[in-house]
Amino acid sequence: MSSRRGRAALGMCALALAGSLAGCSASDEPGTGRSARCRDPAVWSRDVAQVVAQARAYLDQRLDRGVPAPAIVLDVDDTSLLTHPLTSSPDPDEAETAAAQARLPAIGPTRDLARHAAQRGVGVFFVTARADDPGLRHATLVNLRGQGYPDPAGLVMRPAADHGSSVERYKSGARADVERQGYRVLESLGDQYSDLDGGHAERGFKIPDPACPTP
């Protein structure tokens, strides 16, 4: 799927709710109250749940039609595990420390989707921009399992040599690798457009970034 088609599919998946921030658009301007609303935990939680509900409905629709070797791809930070409150901390190292100590909380709707997918025989892959360090890999897996996520079919972390390329290229390449393993990637979820653009998934579902930056 081309990047243009991927963005078009993504646009159908981001919620078009009046006044909602589930899919912040480029037309949103500073000074409209958008940032404050994006950081409202109740609004953010509601919007995440609604986007993930759409993703689950699409997943079930495709599975009910019969798909060989289905898979989904999930981002980790602020998609599967909540990092933003720590990245907003005055301590710049707090989020990194929490990740290394495997103590980030799950984002409930994403965890429920992953469990549901695994129960239906779907391969659950995590693709993260976290550095591919052995200690951090172990901590990430411990954190995900400790928060109730199913054992992943794969955890892809970004090699040090890859950091010169864009996140979109890295993540779309990771999804292409999943396809080369024989899977059909039905959907990907992430809080950034770079998590989703670049193809190699039938649909992309953008959950709201708790910080709600301009895309």
C-alpha positions as CSV (number, residue, x, y, z in Angstrom):
1,M,0.0,0.0,0.0
2,S,1.5,3.4,-0.9
3,S,2.1,6.1,1.6
4,R,-0.7,8.1,0.1
5,R,-3.2,5.2,0.3
6,G,-1.9,4.5,3.8
7,R,-2.7,8.0,4.9
8,A,-6.1,7.8,3.2
9,A,-6.9,4.6,5.1
10,L,-5.6,6.2,8.3
11,G,-7.9,9.2,7.8
12,M,-10.9,6.8,7.8
13,C,-9.7,5.2,11.0
14,A,-9.0,8.4,13.1
15,L,-12.2,9.4,14.8
16,A,-14.0,12.3,13.2
17,L,-15.8,13.3,16.4
18,A,-16.9,16.9,16.7
19,G,-14.7,18.5,19.3
20,S,-12.8,15.3,19.8
21,L,-9.0,15.1,19.6
22,A,-8.8,11.4,18.6
23,G,-7.4,12.6,15.3
24,C,-5.8,16.0,15.6
25,S,-5.7,17.6,12.2
26,A,-3.2,19.9,10.6
27,S,-5.9,22.6,10.6
28,D,-5.9,22.9,14.4
29,E,-4.2,26.1,15.4
30,P,-2.4,27.0,18.6
31,G,-4.5,29.0,21.0
32,T,-7.7,27.0,20.4
33,G,-7.4,25.1,23.7
34,R,-6.4,21.9,21.8
35,S,-3.3,21.2,23.9
36,A,-5.1,21.5,27.2
37,R,-7.8,19.2,26.0
38,C,-5.3,16.7,24.7
39,R,-3.7,16.5,28.1
40,D,-7.0,16.1,29.9
41,P,-6.8,12.4,31.1
42,A,-10.5,11.8,31.0
43,V,-10.8,13.1,27.4
44,W,-7.7,11.3,26.3
45,S,-8.8,8.0,27.8
46,R,-12.2,8.2,26.2
47,D,-10.8,9.0,22.8
48,V,-8.2,6.2,23.0
49,A,-11.0,3.7,23.9
50,Q,-13.1,4.8,20.9
51,V,-10.2,4.5,18.4
52,V,-9.2,1.1,19.7
53,A,-12.9,0.0,19.5
54,Q,-12.7,0.8,15.8
55,A,-9.5,-1.2,15.5
56,R,-11.1,-4.2,17.2
57,A,-14.2,-4.0,15.0
58,Y,-12.1,-4.0,11.9
59,L,-9.9,-6.8,13.2
60,D,-13.0,-9.0,13.9
61,Q,-14.5,-8.2,10.5
62,R,-11.4,-9.4,8.8
63,L,-10.9,-12.5,10.9
64,D,-14.6,-13.5,10.4
65,R,-13.9,-13.5,6.7
66,G,-11.0,-15.8,7.1
67,V,-7.4,-14.5,6.9
68,P,-4.4,-16.8,6.9
69,A,-1.6,-15.9,9.3
70,P,-3.1,-12.6,10.5
71,A,-1.0,-10.1,12.5
72,I,-1.3,-6.7,14.2
73,V,1.5,-4.3,14.9
74,L,1.5,-2.1,18.0
75,D,3.8,0.8,19.0
76,V,5.0,0.7,22.6
77,D,5.4,4.1,24.2
78,D,2.1,6.0,24.6
79,T,0.3,3.3,22.6
80,S,0.8,0.1,24.7
81,L,2.5,1.6,27.7
82,L,1.9,5.1,29.1
83,T,5.1,7.1,29.0
84,H,3.9,10.7,28.6
85,P,3.3,11.6,32.3
86,L,7.0,10.7,32.9
87,T,8.3,12.5,29.8
88,S,6.6,15.6,31.2
89,S,8.4,15.2,34.5
90,P,11.0,17.8,35.6
91,D,13.4,14.9,35.8
92,P,14.6,14.3,32.2
93,D,15.7,10.8,33.1
94,E,12.6,9.6,34.8
95,A,10.9,8.0,31.8
96,E,14.1,6.3,30.7
97,T,14.5,5.0,34.3
98,A,10.9,3.7,34.4
99,A,11.3,2.0,31.1
100,A,14.6,0.3,32.2
101,Q,12.9,-0.8,35.5
102,A,9.8,-2.1,33.7
103,R,7.3,-0.1,35.6
104,L,5.3,1.8,33.0
105,P,1.5,1.2,33.2
106,A,-0.4,-0.3,30.4
107,I,-2.9,1.6,28.3
108,G,-5.9,-0.6,29.0
109,P,-7.8,-0.5,25.7
110,T,-4.6,-1.4,23.7
111,R,-3.9,-4.3,26.1
112,D,-7.5,-5.6,25.8
113,L,-7.1,-5.5,22.0
114,A,-3.8,-7.4,22.1
115,R,-5.4,-10.0,24.4
116,H,-8.4,-10.4,22.1
117,A,-6.2,-10.6,19.1
118,A,-4.0,-13.3,20.6
119,Q,-7.1,-15.3,21.7
120,R,-8.3,-15.3,18.1
121,G,-4.9,-16.6,16.8
122,V,-3.5,-13.3,15.7
123,G,0.3,-12.7,15.9
124,V,0.8,-9.6,18.1
125,F,4.0,-7.7,17.2
126,F,5.4,-4.7,18.9
127,V,7.6,-2.3,16.9
128,T,9.2,0.4,19.0
129,A,11.8,3.2,18.4
130,R,13.5,2.2,21.7
131,A,17.1,1.3,21.2
132,D,17.9,-2.3,20.7
133,D,19.8,-2.8,23.9
134,P,19.7,-6.2,25.5
135,G,18.8,-4.8,28.9
136,L,16.1,-2.6,27.6
137,R,14.7,-5.4,25.4
138,H,14.4,-7.6,28.5
139,A,12.8,-4.8,30.5
140,T,10.4,-4.0,27.7
141,L,9.2,-7.6,27.5
142,V,9.0,-7.9,31.3
143,N,7.0,-4.6,31.4
144,L,4.5,-5.7,28.7
145,R,4.0,-9.2,30.3
146,G,3.7,-7.7,33.7
147,Q,1.0,-5.4,32.5
148,G,-1.0,-8.2,31.1
149,Y,0.0,-8.2,27.4
150,P,0.2,-11.6,25.7
151,D,3.5,-13.0,24.7
152,P,4.4,-11.3,21.5
153,A,5.1,-12.9,18.2
154,G,7.9,-10.4,17.9
155,L,9.4,-7.3,19.5
156,V,11.3,-5.1,17.1
157,M,13.6,-2.5,18.6
158,R,15.6,0.0,16.6
159,P,19.2,-0.9,15.9
160,A,21.7,1.8,16.7
161,A,22.9,1.8,13.1
162,D,19.4,2.7,12.0
163,H,19.0,6.0,13.8
164,G,20.0,8.0,10.7
165,S,16.8,7.1,8.9
166,S,13.3,8.4,9.6
167,V,11.0,6.7,12.1
168,E,8.5,6.1,9.3
169,R,11.1,4.3,7.2
170,Y,12.2,2.2,10.1
171,K,8.7,1.2,11.2
172,S,7.3,0.5,7.8
173,G,10.4,-1.6,7.1
174,A,9.7,-3.5,10.3
175,R,6.1,-4.2,9.1
176,A,7.5,-5.4,5.8
177,D,9.7,-7.8,7.7
178,V,6.6,-9.2,9.4
179,E,5.1,-9.7,6.0
180,R,8.2,-11.6,4.9
181,Q,7.7,-14.0,7.7
182,G,4.4,-15.0,6.1
183,Y,2.0,-12.8,8.1
184,R,-0.7,-10.5,6.8
185,V,-0.6,-7.3,8.8
186,L,-4.3,-6.4,9.3
187,E,-3.7,-3.2,11.2
188,S,-1.2,-1.1,13.1
189,L,-1.7,1.2,16.0
190,G,0.4,4.1,17.1
191,D,0.2,7.6,18.6
192,Q,2.3,9.2,15.9
193,Y,1.7,9.2,12.1
194,S,5.3,8.0,11.7
195,D,4.1,4.8,13.5
196,L,1.6,4.1,10.7
197,D,2.7,5.7,7.4
198,G,4.6,3.8,4.8
199,G,2.3,0.9,4.1
200,H,2.7,-2.7,4.9
201,A,-0.6,-2.8,6.9
202,E,-4.2,-2.9,5.7
203,R,-5.3,-0.2,8.1
204,G,-3.6,2.2,10.4
205,F,-5.3,3.5,13.6
206,K,-3.9,6.6,15.2
207,I,-4.7,6.9,18.9
208,P,-4.4,10.4,20.4
209,D,-1.0,11.4,21.6
210,P,-1.3,12.4,25.3
211,A,0.9,15.4,24.5
212,C,-1.1,16.1,21.2
213,P,1.6,17.7,19.1
214,T,0.8,19.1,15.7
215,P,1.2,16.2,13.3
